[in-house]
């Protein structure tokens, strides 16, 4: 089973948005598991990495909105 995180950066102004975005992606690139799948606003990780990702997103509480979904299976549409 895997966990899918959807996130969006929220800020009051452009300066705060850029500062949050820079800090967020710098820290994310340092700690993101190598087997994680990522797009611009989603991250898919193994269930065993859930605590790590939850604590990462908690560090940005108030600046980022995060939704989490448990995924049983994934299919690629062609």
Secondary structure, DSSP 8 states (H G I E B T S, - for coil): -EEEEEEEE--SSHHHHHHHHHHHHHHHHHHS-TT-EE-SSEEEEEGGGHHHHHHHHHTTBTTEEEEEEEES------
